[in-house]
Amino acid sequence: MNKIEAWLKENKITEVECMVSDLTGIARGKIAPTMKFISEKGMRLPESILLQSVTGDYVEDDIYYDLLDPADIDMICKPDDSAVYLVPWALEPTAQIIHDCYDKAGEPIEMSPRNILKKILKMYADKGWQPLVAPEMEFYLTKRNEDPDLPLQPPVGRSGRQETGRQSFSIDAANEFDPLFEDMYDWCEAQGLDLDTLIHEEGTAQMEINFRHGDPLHLADQILVFKRTMREAALKHDMTATFMAKPITNEPGSAMHLHQSIVDRKTGQNIFSNEDGSMSELFLHHIGGLQRYIPEVLPLFAPNVNSFRRFLPDTSAPVNVEWGEENRTAGLRVPDSTPQNRRVENRLPGADANPYIAIAASLLCGYLGMVGRMEPSAPVKGRAYERRNLRLPLTLESALERMEQCADVEAVLGSKFCRGYVAVKRVEHENYKRVISSWEREFLLLSV
């Protein structure tokens, strides 16, 4: 706490946003005056926020009281001095500090997404391994949307015109939003976020920000902060930034591609490569684990009904767990690289996934493959879109049912987390099914 206190005083911080990530990835917590934050050395929050859905509803009572204390007790949230960031858009000097969740006995709360990732990283550390990840975040810029029944529209750029058509990798199309991105980069620099490159993606006003490779926990924290930052920068310029997986009909979806590799903690050498530079057995087993377990835990990568719209036929998202070198039609792509930089890119997670949970799940699948010596399929040559032998569940309902039956993953992540996660997603899905869509009104109203 002394380190945090010194930083707060050095930056003349007057308010602190104390936050934790819920299962959806929403930042929840309290805003406290700096002196109160310092005196209390953390905060208390109801543990029930970890079973709160994106709509604000909770799971059914029988599940709720089975997973949580019936008295609706508080959990103890302690600040992490490695997760302290400025809030550059605030009117007064403000900090945002990510906290970890503990029970009264000082044990990590099992349903906390950040604790789940820390658990997976400890498993790697116990083997003498250090995983590295490099996330790629896709998102759309849109006009502000005040009526959820109306489709999203591209924003007006500095030319005074809306973007039309596909503008993949266009410099000029990205420059249409220069004032917004200048603020975004300034704010991210002030927060110390490890941004790498900005590109214009395939969709209309769809962008991608790449992060430099590094520690998975640190980068998950940064994604949580980046999403807030990007939304705030867009609002300042009278736009909206959305990380929905499929926000616009007939446009590509938005992914959170995860590049992952592992180095030996003592030597720093990439264990995915042999001394002669060839692929190691551990690398192939890592891919084998991803292939075996991603279909079992798909809701951790595709958490919403909307997530599965990204997997519809004839989209740019691979709906498989095939692997191949330099092959973007495969769910698991092995980029061309030097032996020290050998990695696999998991292309399945959506931009709407909770970064802690998605990174933890991706690393866990690979870990189980390595310790279980799982062999991958043969690498795919050519297009993998039509390959059907390694396909995935195509609806949230079927994916949740499959996840419930995966004992191997539950043994690691814990029964409370798995049951709680599935229960929250089922509540959200039930709420979704109660809403009558415009498609139903358009085609069924006067026809059936």
C-alpha positions as CSV (number, residue, x, y, z in Angstrom):
1,M,0.0,0.0,0.0
2,N,2.9,2.4,0.6
3,K,3.8,2.2,-3.1
4,I,0.3,3.1,-4.1
5,E,0.0,5.9,-1.5
6,A,3.3,7.4,-2.8
7,W,2.0,7.3,-6.4
8,L,-1.3,8.9,-5.4
9,K,0.5,11.8,-3.7
10,E,3.0,12.2,-6.5
11,N,0.1,12.5,-9.0
12,K,-2.0,14.7,-6.7
13,I,-4.9,12.3,-7.0
14,T,-8.1,13.4,-5.3
15,E,-10.4,10.5,-6.2
16,V,-9.8,6.7,-6.6
17,E,-12.0,4.4,-8.7
18,C,-11.7,1.1,-6.9
19,M,-12.7,-1.6,-9.3
20,V,-13.0,-5.3,-10.0
21,S,-14.1,-7.2,-13.1
22,D,-17.3,-9.1,-13.0
23,L,-17.9,-12.2,-15.2
24,T,-19.0,-10.1,-18.1
25,G,-16.0,-7.8,-17.9
26,I,-17.9,-4.8,-16.5
27,A,-15.8,-2.7,-14.1
28,R,-17.7,-2.7,-10.8
29,G,-16.7,-1.0,-7.5
30,K,-16.7,2.2,-5.6
31,I,-15.3,5.8,-6.1
32,A,-13.6,7.1,-2.9
33,P,-11.8,10.2,-1.9
34,T,-8.1,9.5,-1.8
35,M,-7.7,9.9,1.9
36,K,-10.5,7.5,2.6
37,F,-9.0,5.0,0.2
38,I,-5.6,5.2,1.9
39,S,-7.1,4.9,5.4
40,E,-9.3,1.8,4.5
41,K,-6.6,0.1,2.4
42,G,-9.1,-1.4,0.1
43,M,-12.8,-1.8,-0.1
44,R,-15.7,-4.3,0.6
45,L,-18.2,-5.3,-2.1
46,P,-21.1,-7.7,-2.0
47,E,-19.9,-11.0,-3.4
48,S,-23.2,-11.2,-5.3
49,I,-21.8,-8.9,-8.0
50,L,-19.9,-11.9,-9.3
51,L,-23.3,-13.5,-10.1
52,Q,-24.8,-10.4,-11.7
53,S,-25.7,-10.6,-15.3
54,V,-25.1,-8.0,-18.0
55,T,-28.8,-6.9,-17.6
56,G,-28.3,-6.5,-13.8
57,D,-30.3,-9.6,-13.0
58,Y,-29.1,-12.5,-10.7
59,V,-29.2,-16.2,-11.1
60,E,-32.1,-18.3,-9.7
61,D,-32.3,-18.5,-5.9
62,D,-31.4,-22.2,-5.6
63,I,-28.1,-21.6,-7.5
64,Y,-27.5,-18.2,-5.8
65,Y,-27.7,-19.5,-2.3
66,D,-25.8,-22.7,-3.2
67,L,-22.8,-20.7,-4.5
68,L,-23.0,-17.7,-2.1
69,D,-23.5,-17.1,1.6
70,P,-27.3,-16.7,2.2
71,A,-26.5,-13.6,4.3
72,D,-25.2,-11.8,1.1
73,I,-21.9,-11.0,2.8
74,D,-19.1,-8.8,1.6
75,M,-15.9,-9.9,0.0
76,I,-12.7,-8.1,0.8
77,C,-11.1,-6.3,-2.1
78,K,-7.4,-5.4,-1.9
79,P,-5.6,-3.1,-4.4
80,D,-2.9,-4.5,-6.6
81,D,0.0,-2.0,-6.8
82,S,0.9,-3.3,-10.3
83,A,-2.6,-2.3,-11.6
84,V,-2.7,1.4,-10.9
85,Y,-3.7,3.7,-13.7
86,L,-4.7,7.4,-14.3
87,V,-8.1,8.4,-15.5
88,P,-7.0,11.0,-18.0
89,W,-10.5,12.0,-19.1
90,A,-11.6,12.9,-15.6
91,L,-12.1,16.6,-14.6
92,E,-10.1,16.2,-11.4
93,P,-6.9,14.1,-10.9
94,T,-8.4,10.6,-10.6
95,A,-6.9,7.1,-10.5
96,Q,-8.4,3.7,-11.3
97,I,-7.0,0.8,-9.3
98,I,-7.8,-2.8,-10.0
99,H,-8.5,-5.0,-6.9
100,D,-8.3,-8.7,-6.0
101,C,-11.2,-10.4,-4.2
102,Y,-10.8,-12.4,-1.0
103,D,-13.0,-14.0,1.6
104,K,-12.8,-13.2,5.3
105,A,-10.2,-16.0,5.8
106,G,-8.0,-14.3,3.2
107,E,-8.6,-17.0,0.5
108,P,-9.1,-15.9,-3.1
109,I,-12.7,-15.8,-4.2
110,E,-13.2,-18.6,-6.7
111,M,-15.6,-16.8,-9.0
112,S,-13.4,-13.7,-9.5
113,P,-12.2,-13.6,-13.1
114,R,-8.8,-12.1,-12.1
115,N,-8.3,-14.8,-9.6
116,I,-9.0,-17.4,-12.2
117,L,-6.2,-16.1,-14.4
118,K,-3.8,-15.9,-11.5
119,K,-4.6,-19.6,-10.7
120,I,-3.7,-20.6,-14.3
121,L,-0.5,-18.6,-14.2
122,K,0.5,-20.3,-11.0
123,M,0.1,-23.7,-12.6
124,Y,2.5,-22.6,-15.3
125,A,4.9,-21.1,-12.8
126,D,4.9,-24.4,-10.9
127,K,6.2,-26.1,-14.1
128,G,8.9,-23.4,-14.5
129,W,7.1,-21.8,-17.4
130,Q,6.2,-18.2,-18.2
131,P,3.4,-17.7,-20.7
132,L,3.4,-14.6,-22.9
133,V,0.4,-13.2,-24.7
134,A,-0.2,-10.5,-27.3
135,P,-3.9,-9.5,-27.7
136,E,-5.4,-7.9,-30.8
137,M,-8.6,-6.0,-30.0
138,E,-11.1,-5.3,-32.8
139,F,-13.9,-2.8,-32.4
140,Y,-16.3,-0.5,-34.4
141,L,-16.8,3.2,-34.3
142,T,-20.4,4.2,-34.8
143,K,-22.7,7.2,-34.6
144,R,-24.3,7.5,-31.2
145,N,-27.3,5.3,-30.9
146,E,-30.1,6.4,-28.7
147,D,-32.7,3.9,-29.9
148,P,-31.6,0.2,-29.5
149,D,-34.3,-0.8,-32.1
150,L,-32.4,1.1,-34.8
151,P,-29.3,-0.3,-36.6
152,L,-25.9,1.2,-35.9
153,Q,-24.6,3.6,-38.5
154,P,-21.0,4.6,-39.4
155,P,-19.8,7.8,-37.8
156,V,-19.0,11.0,-39.7
157,G,-15.2,11.4,-40.1
158,R,-13.2,14.6,-40.4
159,S,-14.1,14.9,-44.1
160,G,-17.7,15.4,-43.1
161,R,-18.8,12.1,-44.7
162,Q,-19.7,8.6,-43.5
163,E,-17.4,5.8,-44.4
164,T,-18.8,3.3,-47.0
165,G,-17.6,0.0,-48.3
166,R,-14.7,-2.1,-47.1
167,Q,-11.5,-0.3,-46.3
168,S,-9.1,-3.0,-45.0
169,F,-5.7,-1.5,-43.9
170,S,-6.6,1.8,-45.4
171,I,-4.4,4.6,-43.9
172,D,-6.7,7.4,-45.2
173,A,-9.8,5.7,-43.8
174,A,-8.2,5.4,-40.4
175,N,-7.0,9.0,-40.6
176,E,-10.6,10.1,-40.9
177,F,-10.7,9.7,-37.1
178,D,-7.4,11.2,-36.3
179,P,-8.6,13.6,-33.6
180,L,-10.2,10.7,-31.7
181,F,-7.2,8.5,-32.0
182,E,-4.8,11.3,-30.9
183,D,-6.8,11.6,-27.7
184,M,-6.8,7.8,-27.3
185,Y,-3.1,7.5,-27.8
186,D,-2.4,10.4,-25.4
187,W,-4.6,8.8,-22.7
188,C,-3.2,5.3,-23.2
189,E,0.4,6.7,-23.0
190,A,-0.6,8.5,-19.7
191,Q,-1.8,5.2,-18.4
192,G,1.3,3.2,-19.5
193,L,-0.7,0.9,-21.8
194,D,1.5,-1.3,-24.1
195,L,-0.1,-0.4,-27.4
196,D,1.6,-1.5,-30.6
197,T,-0.2,-0.8,-33.9
198,L,-3.5,0.6,-35.1
199,I,-5.0,-0.7,-38.3
200,H,-8.3,-0.2,-40.1
201,E,-10.0,-3.6,-40.2
202,E,-12.3,-5.0,-42.9
203,G,-15.6,-3.7,-41.6
204,T,-17.0,-0.2,-42.1
205,A,-15.3,2.0,-39.4
206,Q,-13.9,-1.2,-37.8
207,M,-10.5,-0.8,-36.2
208,E,-7.9,-3.0,-34.5
209,I,-5.5,-2.1,-31.7
210,N,-2.6,-4.5,-31.1
211,F,-0.8,-4.9,-27.8
212,R,2.8,-5.7,-27.4
213,H,3.5,-9.2,-26.0
214,G,3.9,-9.5,-22.2
215,D,2.6,-10.9,-19.0
216,P,-1.0,-12.2,-19.3
217,L,-2.3,-10.7,-16.1
218,H,-0.8,-7.3,-16.8
219,L,-2.3,-7.4,-20.3
220,A,-5.7,-8.5,-19.1
221,D,-5.7,-5.5,-16.8
222,Q,-4.7,-3.3,-19.7
223,I,-7.6,-4.5,-21.9
224,L,-10.1,-3.7,-19.1
225,V,-8.6,-0.2,-18.9
226,F,-8.3,0.2,-22.7
227,K,-12.0,-0.6,-23.3
228,R,-13.0,2.1,-20.9
229,T,-10.5,4.5,-22.5
230,M,-11.6,3.8,-26.0
231,R,-15.3,4.3,-25.1
232,E,-14.5,7.6,-23.4
233,A,-12.4,8.9,-26.3
234,A,-15.3,8.0,-28.7
235,L,-17.8,9.8,-26.5
236,K,-15.7,12.9,-26.4
237,H,-15.9,13.0,-30.2
238,D,-19.6,12.4,-30.3
239,M,-19.2,8.7,-31.4
240,T,-19.6,5.3,-29.8
241,A,-16.9,2.6,-29.6
242,T,-18.4,-0.9,-29.3
243,F,-16.7,-4.2,-28.6
244,M,-19.8,-6.3,-29.4
245,A,-18.8,-9.4,-31.3
246,K,-21.2,-8.7,-34.2
247,P,-22.7,-5.2,-33.9
248,I,-23.7,-4.6,-37.6
249,T,-25.6,-6.9,-40.0
250,N,-23.6,-8.1,-43.0
251,E,-20.3,-6.7,-41.5
252,P,-17.4,-8.7,-40.1
253,G,-17.4,-9.5,-36.4
254,S,-14.9,-8.2,-33.9
255,A,-12.4,-10.6,-32.3
256,M,-9.9,-10.6,-29.5
257,H,-7.1,-12.6,-31.2
258,L,-4.7,-14.0,-28.6
259,H,-1.1,-14.8,-29.6
260,Q,0.4,-17.0,-26.9
261,S,3.9,-18.5,-26.3
262,I,5.8,-19.9,-23.3
263,V,9.3,-19.3,-22.2
264,D,11.4,-21.2,-19.7
265,R,11.5,-19.0,-16.5
266,K,15.2,-19.7,-16.0
267,T,16.7,-19.5,-19.4
268,G,14.1,-17.3,-21.2
269,Q,14.1,-19.7,-24.1
270,N,10.9,-20.3,-26.0
271,I,9.9,-23.9,-25.2
272,F,7.8,-24.1,-28.4
273,S,11.0,-24.4,-30.4
274,N,13.8,-27.1,-30.3
275,E,17.5,-26.1,-30.4
276,D,17.5,-26.7,-34.2
277,G,14.6,-24.2,-34.6
278,S,11.9,-26.8,-35.3
279,M,8.6,-27.1,-33.6
280,S,8.9,-28.8,-30.2
281,E,6.7,-31.6,-28.9
282,L,5.4,-29.2,-26.2
283,F,4.3,-26.8,-28.9
284,L,2.4,-29.6,-30.7
285,H,0.9,-30.8,-27.5
286,H,-0.2,-27.2,-26.7
287,I,-2.0,-27.0,-29.9
288,G,-3.5,-30.5,-29.3
289,G,-4.9,-29.2,-26.0
290,L,-6.4,-26.1,-27.6
291,Q,-8.1,-28.4,-30.2
292,R,-9.4,-30.8,-27.5
293,Y,-10.7,-28.3,-25.0
294,I,-11.8,-25.1,-26.9
295,P,-15.0,-26.7,-28.0
296,E,-15.7,-27.7,-24.4
297,V,-15.3,-24.2,-23.0
298,L,-16.4,-22.0,-25.9
299,P,-18.7,-19.8,-23.7
300,L,-15.5,-18.5,-22.1
301,F,-14.5,-17.1,-25.5
302,A,-18.0,-16.4,-26.9
303,P,-20.0,-15.4,-23.8
304,N,-23.1,-13.9,-25.4
305,V,-25.9,-14.7,-27.9
306,N,-24.4,-12.0,-30.1
307,S,-21.0,-13.8,-29.9
308,F,-22.3,-16.6,-32.0
309,R,-23.5,-14.3,-34.8
310,R,-19.8,-13.8,-35.5
311,F,-19.6,-17.6,-36.3
312,L,-22.3,-17.6,-38.9
313,P,-21.4,-19.1,-42.4
314,D,-19.7,-16.9,-44.9
315,T,-18.2,-14.7,-42.2
316,S,-14.5,-13.9,-41.8
317,A,-14.3,-15.8,-38.5
318,P,-13.0,-19.4,-38.5
319,V,-15.6,-21.7,-36.9
320,N,-13.1,-24.5,-36.3
321,V,-10.1,-25.5,-34.2
322,E,-8.0,-26.5,-37.1
323,W,-4.4,-25.3,-37.1
324,G,-2.1,-24.2,-39.8
325,E,1.0,-22.1,-40.5
326,E,0.2,-18.6,-41.8
327,N,-3.5,-19.7,-42.3
328,R,-6.1,-17.2,-41.2
329,T,-9.0,-19.5,-42.1
330,A,-7.9,-21.8,-39.2
331,G,-9.1,-21.1,-35.7
332,L,-5.5,-21.7,-34.5
333,R,-3.0,-19.9,-36.7
334,V,0.8,-20.3,-36.4
335,P,2.3,-17.1,-37.7
336,D,5.6,-17.2,-39.6
337,S,8.3,-16.2,-37.1
338,T,11.8,-16.9,-35.7
339,P,12.1,-19.9,-33.4
340,Q,12.3,-17.6,-30.3
341,N,9.1,-15.9,-31.3
342,R,7.2,-19.1,-32.2
343,R,3.6,-18.8,-31.0
344,V,0.0,-19.8,-31.8
345,E,-2.7,-17.3,-32.4
346,N,-6.1,-18.3,-31.0
347,R,-8.6,-16.6,-33.3
348,L,-11.8,-17.8,-31.6
349,P,-12.3,-15.3,-28.7
350,G,-14.6,-12.4,-29.5
351,A,-13.9,-8.8,-28.5
352,D,-16.8,-9.1,-26.1
353,A,-15.1,-11.8,-24.0
354,N,-13.9,-11.0,-20.5
355,P,-10.1,-10.7,-21.0
356,Y,-9.2,-12.4,-17.8
357,I,-11.4,-15.4,-18.5
358,A,-10.5,-15.7,-22.2
359,I,-6.8,-15.5,-21.6
360,A,-7.1,-17.9,-18.7
361,A,-9.1,-20.4,-20.7
362,S,-6.8,-20.2,-23.7
363,L,-3.7,-20.9,-21.6
364,L,-5.5,-23.6,-19.7
365,C,-6.5,-25.5,-22.8
366,G,-2.8,-25.4,-24.0
367,Y,-1.6,-26.4,-20.5
368,L,-3.8,-29.5,-20.4
369,G,-2.6,-30.5,-23.8
370,M,1.1,-30.2,-22.7
371,V,0.7,-32.2,-19.4
372,G,-1.6,-34.7,-21.1
373,R,0.7,-35.0,-24.2
374,M,-2.2,-34.5,-26.6
375,E,-1.4,-34.9,-30.2
376,P,-2.9,-32.3,-32.6
377,S,-4.5,-33.1,-36.0
378,A,-2.5,-32.6,-39.1
379,P,-2.0,-29.0,-40.0
380,V,-4.5,-27.8,-42.6
381,K,-3.4,-26.7,-46.0
382,G,-5.5,-24.2,-47.9
383,R,-9.0,-23.1,-46.8
384,A,-10.2,-24.4,-43.4
385,Y,-13.6,-22.7,-43.4
386,E,-15.3,-25.7,-44.9
387,R,-13.6,-28.3,-42.6
388,R,-16.3,-29.9,-40.4
389,N,-14.4,-32.5,-38.4
390,L,-13.2,-29.9,-35.8
391,R,-16.2,-27.6,-35.7
392,L,-17.6,-25.8,-32.7
393,P,-21.0,-25.5,-31.0
394,L,-23.0,-23.0,-33.0
395,T,-25.4,-21.7,-30.3
396,L,-24.9,-20.4,-26.8
397,E,-27.3,-23.0,-25.5
398,S,-25.4,-26.0,-26.9
399,A,-22.1,-24.5,-25.9
400,L,-23.2,-24.1,-22.3
401,E,-24.5,-27.7,-22.2
402,R,-21.1,-28.9,-23.4
403,M,-19.2,-26.8,-20.9
404,E,-21.2,-28.3,-18.1
405,Q,-20.0,-31.7,-19.0
406,C,-16.3,-30.9,-19.1
407,A,-14.9,-32.4,-15.9
408,D,-11.3,-31.7,-16.8
409,V,-11.8,-28.0,-16.9
410,E,-14.1,-27.9,-13.9
411,A,-11.4,-29.7,-11.9
412,V,-9.1,-26.8,-12.5
413,L,-11.4,-23.7,-12.6
414,G,-13.5,-25.0,-9.7
415,S,-17.1,-26.1,-9.5
416,K,-18.3,-22.7,-8.1
417,F,-16.8,-20.7,-11.0
418,C,-18.1,-23.1,-13.7
419,R,-21.6,-23.4,-12.3
420,G,-21.8,-19.7,-11.6
421,Y,-20.6,-18.7,-15.0
422,V,-23.0,-21.0,-16.8
423,A,-25.9,-19.9,-14.5
424,V,-25.2,-16.2,-15.3
425,K,-25.1,-16.8,-19.0
426,R,-28.4,-18.8,-18.9
427,V,-30.1,-15.8,-17.1
428,E,-28.8,-13.5,-19.8
429,H,-30.1,-15.9,-22.5
430,E,-33.5,-16.2,-20.9
431,N,-33.8,-12.4,-20.9
432,Y,-32.7,-12.3,-24.5
433,K,-35.4,-14.8,-25.5
434,R,-38.1,-12.5,-24.0
435,V,-37.3,-9.7,-26.5
436,I,-39.2,-9.7,-29.8
437,S,-36.8,-8.8,-32.7
438,S,-37.4,-6.6,-35.7
439,W,-36.9,-9.7,-37.9
440,E,-39.9,-11.3,-36.3
441,R,-42.0,-8.2,-36.8
442,E,-40.9,-7.8,-40.4
443,F,-41.4,-11.3,-41.6
444,L,-44.0,-12.9,-39.3
445,L,-46.3,-10.0,-38.3
446,L,-48.6,-10.3,-41.4
447,S,-47.5,-13.6,-42.8
448,V,-48.3,-16.4,-40.3
